[in-house]
Amino acid sequence: MNDHQTRAEALSRELDSAFRNRADLYRLFLDELTAELGAEAAEAFMIRTIEKRGREVATAAFAGFGPNEARAIGEAFLAVSPDGGRMYPTDVERSDTGIAFRVRRCPLKDAWVEAGVGEEKLATLCRIAGAFDRGLFEATGVRFDNVTWTPGHGGGCCHIRLTDRDAALPPP
């Protein structure tokens, strides 16, 4: 193995560790805020804050896109997925008016499971983390749907769908 490969593997491990650290911070912030504010207020506070950060990132990341470019926004998102997409492997469905991602692995969820977080708290933390995606994608004006992990959801993590703002709504 050459120095470039060794360095790339080390950076990949460090990146995964940084995301796991983010997960630990979310978990600890939730615990502290719950103790101070109560469970509902703590979750709402974290969601507002993390969603705001998603909107900030969208301003720079998707400035050149409009509300009817859902698929292009999704492709741009996939193109910058950490560690070449290995950190958040996804199954992708594309259409003329949108794109959908089924995230198979999330380092945040992995860290929470390894920390022994129970299913209900895990679902809460996934909702909180999903607020970043909501802020990120809703800031573009596209229609955004997200189903975060819940007990009984099975493996994997969240399912995200982006649809052009003016696309016909699916039948109920």
ROBA-630999 format. One record per residue: x, y, z of N, C-alpha, C in turn. Coordinates in steps of 0.001 Angstrom, whole numbers, padded with zeros to 6 digits, always signed. Each point is the difference from the previous one (the first is absolute). Layout:
! ROBA-630999
XYZXYZXYZ/...
This chain:
! ROBA-630999
+000854-001184+000000-000854+001184+000000+000894+001239+000000/-000311+000947-000856+000833+001201-000085-000473+001057+001002/+000786+001075+000120-000305+001056+000967-001348+000664-000278/-000335+000173-001283-001280+000622-000368-001175-000853+000486/+000088-001310-000209-001074-000897+000443-000103-000035+001520/+001143-000035+000668+000021-000016+001458-000629+001276+000555/+000355+001125-000603-000559+001288+000437-001502+000053-000262/-000434-000471-001155-001426+000006-000336-000786-000865+000982/+000527-001150+000353-000688-000871+000956-000048+000650+001380/+001086+000660+000400+000017+000687+001297-001017+001146+000006/-000065+000779-001077-000971+001095-000085-001434-000527+000018/-000233-001112-000638-001330-000611+000012-000400-000385+001424/+000909-000614+000744-000278-000364+001407-000230+001250+000847/+000812+001035-000218-000154+001242+000761-001330+000678-000308/-000411-000029-001263-001292+000580-000376-001146-000748+000668/+000052-001318-000024-001019-000802+000672-000027+000332+001492/+001164+000135+000603+000090+000341+001413-000601+001379+000279/+000214+000955-000892-000555+001349+000173-001528-000044-000046/-000572-000790-000901-001450-000124-000068-000544-000702+001242/+000729-000992+000506-000423-000674+001226+000075+000966+001191/+000999+000881-000002+000104+001017+001031-001218+000929-000055/-000414+000380-001213-001208+000808-000176-001201-000725+000600/-000096-001296-000243-001104-000794+000558+000038+000032+001527/+001182-000147+000568+000120+000027+001458-000409+001362+000554/+000371+001071-000699-000415+001341+000438-001518+000150-000047/-000630-000458-001066-001467+000052-000084-000616-000742+001190/+000519-001205+000270-000526-000821+001103+000161+000718+001335/+001173+000553+000250+000254+000672+001274-000784+001307+000118/-000086+000765-001093-000818+001217+000024-001460-000340+000295/-000497-001051-000628-001388-000403+000251-000197-000351+001472/+000927-000731+000584-000112-000358+001420-000015+001243+000885/+000932+000916-000233+000093+001207+000826-001213+000912-000183/-000400+000200-001243-001159+000861-000261-001281-000616+000542/-000121-001311-000073-001175-000676+000557-000062+000211+001505/+001146-000099+000668+000038+000218+001444-000392+001433+000362/+000377+000963-000838-000285+001409+000269-001381+000446-000458/-000429-000477-001183-001198+000534-000640-001161-000974-000103/+000284-001273+000171-001001-001031-000261+000215-000575-001389/-000545-001194-000232+000272-000735-001240-000506+000736-001241/-001242+000475+000017-000559+000647-001194+000745+001276-000364/+000255+000835+000991+000690+001259-000258+001438-000244-000451/+000659-001015+000574+001377-000314-000395+000051-000429-001462/-000910-000889-000392-000023-000453-001389-000309+001163-000938/-000982+000812+000341-000372+001135-000851+001160+000983-000145/+000713+000268+001088+001150+000907-000035+001077-000531-000931/+000328-001286+000145+001040-000586-000837-000421-000027-001464/-001243-000330-000267-000491-000040-001380+000098+001384-000634/-000446+001040+000712+000080+001363-000550+001431+000383-000334/+000901-000305+000903+001401+000376-000174+000649-000762-001155/-000215-001289-000060+000626-000829-001032-000616+000289-001364/-001302+000258-000047-000644+000378-001258+000565+001330-000511/+000232+000932+000919+000590+001289-000381+001372-000208-000624/+000780-000906+000559+001327-000280-000579-000138-000595-001393/-000969-000864-000209-000251-000540-001335-000306+001097-001004/-000817+000989+000415-000317+001126-000892+001253+000812-000319/+000872+000195+000989+001251+000721-000251+000853-000721-001041/+000112-001302+000133+000800-000776-000949-000622+000069-001393/-001322-000065-000086-000689+000044-001293+000289+001295-000741/+000129+001094+000726+000263+001295-000632+001251-000060-000866/+001021-000658+000484+001239-000122-000773-000047-001182-000961/-000507-001126+000459+000066-001229-000801-000940-000016-001194/-001171+000632+000138-001018-000110-001048-000444+001348-000544/+000851+001002+000111-000364+001359-000426-000404+000066-001472/+000553-000828-000837-000286+000061-001429-001194-000819-000448/-000722-000603+000948-001119-000869-000348-001332+000645+000351/-001037-000425-000713-001343+000495+000264-000925-001094+000489/-001245+000371+000319-000949-000929+000604-000489-001104-000933/+000314+000090-001280-000393-001053-000933+001209-000754-000539/+001034-000077+000833+001214-000731-000355+000336-001037+001068/-001035-000697+000458+000177-000962+001090+001040-001062-000337/-000076-000558-001177+000946-001053-000362+001426+000547-000044/+000194+001182-000567+001335+000598-000064+000532+000295+001401/-000870+000462+000888+000406+000254+001390+000417-001307+000653/-000794-001036-000206+000342-001307+000556+001310-000532-000537/+000229+000169-001300+001266-000462-000592+001182+000789+000558/-000174+001306+000200+001060+000822+000588+000288-000448+001432/-001048-000328+000730+000137-000506+001363+000788-001310+000004/-000354-000919-000879+000708-001278-000070+001463+000190-000390/+000272+000969-000857+001358+000229-000483+000952+000435+001106/-000528+000577+001072+000860+000445+001100-000199-000843+001259/-000616-001155-000140-000198-000889+001148+001357-000373+000586/+000153+000104+001330+001305-000232+000632+000619-001350-000368/+001294+000043-000173+000813-001182-000289-000497-000710-001264/-000317+000804-001004-000426-000551-001277-001284-000811+000086/-000857+000327+000970-001262-000709+000172+000088-001219+000897/+001206-000366+000432+000156-001196+000842-000545+000206+001413/-000007+001256+000470-000471+000255+001347-001518-000149+000106/-000692+000447-001023-001459-000089-000049-000406-000727-001286/+000214-001312-000077-000379-000698-001231-001517+000071-000200/-000405+000213-001235-001419+000182-000290-000428-000827-001200/-001285-000339+000005-000664-000505-001190-000728+001205-000570/+000114+000230-001293-000535+001214-000612-001021-000370-001077/-001122+000713+000022-001006-000117-001061-000130+001375-000640/+000100+000042-001308-000080+001258-000732-001247+000019-000873/-000596+001176-000150-001121+000195-000915+000218+001327-000716/-000885+000320-000919+000128+001272-000713-000196+001193+000924/-000783-000180+001062-000339+001127+000876+000569-000123+001402/+000905-000949+000219+000539-000111+001339+001007-001112+000171/+000327-000213+001257+000986-001004+000383-000318-000440+001429/+000260-001261+000282-000230-000528+001348+001232-000773+000445/+000315+000110+001289+001140-000697+000599-000496-000875+001147/+000463-001205+000034-000198-000875+001150+001387-000200+000601/+000246+000615+001131+001319-000047+000634+000140-001341+000722/+001005-000773-000397+000202-001334+000568+000811+000019+001289/+000855+001020+000160+000849+000079+001196+000195+001457+000373/-000051+000282+001285+000226+001348+000506+000975-000088+001173/+001124+000707-000062+000952-000069+001115-000569+000576+001293/-000951+000926-000108-000632+000530+001207-000801-001101+000687/-000867-000651-000765-000818-001083+000555+000892-001116+000533/+001053-000350-000738+000932-001040+000462+000573+000355+001372/+000395+001263+000167+000596+000435+001275-001033-000074+001129/-001251+000383-000287-001028-000057+001037-000307-001435+000399/-000047-000901-000968-000232-001412+000305+001152-000549+000839/+001239+000328-000391+001170-000460+000747+000046+000571+001409/-000591+001184+000203-000045+000617+001336-001110-000615+000854/-000775-000921-000575-001045-000673+000762-001298+000778+000107/-000212+000954-000899-001231+000795+000020-001181-000913-000318/-001062+000120+000772-001208-000785-000232-000739+000462-001243/-000956-000820-000451-000692+000271-001262-000747+001326-000033/-000684+000361+001073-000763+001261-000005+000927+001208-000083/+001069-000030+000775+000962+001105-000049+000718+000009-001354/+000266-001174-000540+000623-000092-001320-000896+000646-001051/-001295-000265+000060-000941+000619-000944-000006+001520+000169/+000057+000473+001246+000041+001442+000258+001265+000613-000587/+001135-000630+000236+001260+000519-000532+000002-000007-001528/-000606-001008-000609-000093-000030-001464-000877+001139-000515/-001113+000282+000692-000844+001150-000394+000788+001298+000101/+000747+000137+001078+000806+001206+000208+001035+000134-001115/+000731-001063-000294+001018+000048-001053-000640+000275-001361/-001199-000536-000225-000702+000214-001266-000390+001454-000229/-000004+000791+001062-000316+001432-000141+001034+000711-000871/+001235-000481+000011+001018+000597-000872-000416-000157-001460/-000408-001216-000368-000420-000254-001377-001219+000843-000362/-000942+000128+000913-001184+000821-000274+000407+001442-000273/+000854+000561+000848+000472+001367-000218+000762+000131-001306/+000850-000975-000281+000824+000010-001200-000850-000004-001263/-000941-000928-000080-000749-000169-001245-001202+000934-000111/-000690+000272+001090-001145+000913-000093+000444+001412-000357/+001224+000355+000351+000514+001332-000348+000097+000189-001512/+000048-001089-000745+000099+000093-001458-001359+000228-000650/-001072-000245+000738-001345+000161-000543-000593-001261-000584/+000771-001095-000081-000560-001263-000492-000905-000598+001079/-000847-000930-000395-000786-000739+000994+000912-001047+000628/-000039-000068+001301+000884-000880+000771-000837-000916+000868/+000240-001294-000110-000628-000989+000883+001117-000819+000615/-000115-000248+001288+001027-000770+000700-000672-000897+001021/+000361-001251-000026-000433-000945+001020+001258-000428+000737/+000118+000416+001257+001171-000389+000788-000277-001337+000670/+001057-000628+000488-000098-001322+000606-000926+000036+001216/-000792-001034+000129-000835-000232+001188+000049-001485+000320/-000371-000394+001227-000053-001434+000292-000921-000699-001002/+000443-001138-000485-000766-000731-000994+000314+000411-001426/+000789+001055-000157+000375+000528-001320+000920-000968-000738/+000657-000861+000740+000960-000916-000611+001392+000588+000006/+000847-000538-000833+001373+000474-000077+000084+001336-000715/+001197+000451-000131+000206+001262-000694-000375+001188+000849/-000309+001075-000692-000256+001248+000707-001148+000724-000662/+000227+001236-000417-001096+000823-000521-000237-000219-001485/-001189+000388-000406-000407-000032-001408-000386+001422-000373/+000678+000555-000976-000195+001387-000422-000507+000024-001435/-001006+000823-000247-000513+000191-001358-000055+001494-000291/+000598+000399-001129-000037+001376-000487-000816+000015-001285/-000940+000919-000091-000864+000095-001178-000086+001458-000427/-000018+000206-001322-000160+001357-000521-001235+000652+000605/+000100+001251+000335-001097+000743+000622-001263-000064-000856/+000128+000121-001326-001168+000063-000874-000429-001362-000543/+000633-001083+000437-000379-001340-000483-001383-000343+000523/-000715-000782-000771-001333-000444+000423+000123-000807+001276/-000920+000204+000916-000017-000761+001242-000469-001421-000284/+000588-000988+000695-000460-001381-000209-001422-000148+000551/-000749-000974-000520-001361-000188+000517+000042-000406+001468/-001026+000365+000769+000015-000303+001458-000050-001472+000300/
